[in-house]
């Protein structure tokens, strides 16, 4: 009976830890999701910045799996180069190890304070504030779970059955390795397994060598979860998660024969025995990052050969199920998923044009025409699908939702046209004629490109969530875009007056790109109009009160 209670307490503490991790991820995503994704996508121009981006994103999300899936989706949309993505995941692995190191420093006493602060933040306020409150509650629950894990494992010190089991594991390292790898796969969290090993190590029943083997198993299992989550993803995404698994597996294969030497080395250092799991976890991931970093390019090439791109002949709609038309709420959900796919295609177009502009390379423009045709076809399919819905009396909310989705699809189609016929042709002219903007002019355009891509991602979030705060923020950014476009045009004219050669050669291009980016942003901001209108915050006219009549 006593052993049953111990096992229940142990499982309950681990479940609380996993729940706390999920709360942290959810809270941080709600509070800083857009900025976090933007920072992760834009902070990968160099190896060091990529490593730092992965490290910081994982510290914030408390999940290297979440970071891996985000990075894989960015690679799929050409936001991050494959080599840089592998380095991001090396940083994510170290970030997880640092998180384990921090939570093992004996700060469980902060748990009640963090939970109280989190509950207070959740009492109203902005989405960011509520998300921050959820994250604080999650961290508090994680620390509380550490205390419960310690209490649950305390009776194990005198357990003959556990002593026999540990002795069995100490003599069968492959079994011990597979055990923690399996637990990490099931829980989708290497951190949870490391914390569990940490609690067992606190009882003094684990040898140093066994601790290292268990930690290696947790590291391998933690890399399997992202691979499983991307099995149905495009090849470009699967290459990233599989490459990370290969790095972890090779690291474990190299480290396992050296476990005894590692145990002897750790015993010579002034380390607390109860903290050895997190020390070993951190040391392994730092060493792995240092060794694997120089080979990230070779790994990316190898993954490209191992997982070739398969052409998808089906470019039609994926979510517009005709049988769902009898249930409007389901049909609207299907249409929302499809219009998000249209937005993803537009983002790929915009990112390719920005890449061609930044790198002076025509190659990214090769797919623009095909992508624009898919955008045209899918937005038409969404409109036709929603037009077949049979509305019942009292379905006002559903009809407004349908109109919002159709309007968004039409605006995305307009954006696709502007990218193909406007921005794409302008960038093609720049590259083909080998034209160069002035340094200041280039930076102004680059900043507006980046802001436009971020606004598209925000619009994608708004069409799903209907978040009023995000809608207000997007409207405010519209003003910023208008001011940036006006200021850049004025500065460009100043450079013309100063006789700058680069500005003279690129004058029409500069102004045309500014105009098209402004037009794109105007279409994207329209997604906020229905939300602001329903809230009574949208004015019928932008004219000031008291304007003279004509």
Secondary structure, DSSP 8 states (H G I E B T S, - for coil): -HHHHHHHHHHHHHHHHHHHHHHHHHHHHHHHHHHHHHHHHHS-SSHHHHHHHHHHHHHHHT-HHHHHHHHHHHHHTTSS-HHHHHHHHHHHHHHHHHHHHHHTSS-GGGHHHHHHHHHHHTSSS-HHHHHHHHHHHHHHHHHHHHHHHHHHHHGGGG-HHHHHHHHHHHT-HHHHHHHHHHHHHHHT-HHHHHHHHHHHHTTT-S-HHHHHHHHHHHHHHHHHHHHHHTTTS-HHHHHHHHHHHHHHHHHHHHHHTTHHHHHHHHHHS---GGGHHHHHHHHHHHHHHHHHHTTHHHHHHHHHHHS--------S-SS--GGGGGSHHHHHHHHHHHHHHHHHHHHHHHHHHHHHHHHT-SGGGGGHHHHHHHHHHHHHHHHHHHHT----TT-HHHHHHHHHHHHHHHHHHHHHHIIIIIIHHHHHHHHHTT----HHHHHHHHHHHHHHHHHHHHHHHHHHH--HHHHHHHHHHHHHHHHHHHHHHHHHHHHHHTT-HHHHHTHHHHHHHHHHHHHHHHHHHGGGHHHHHHTT---S--S-TT----
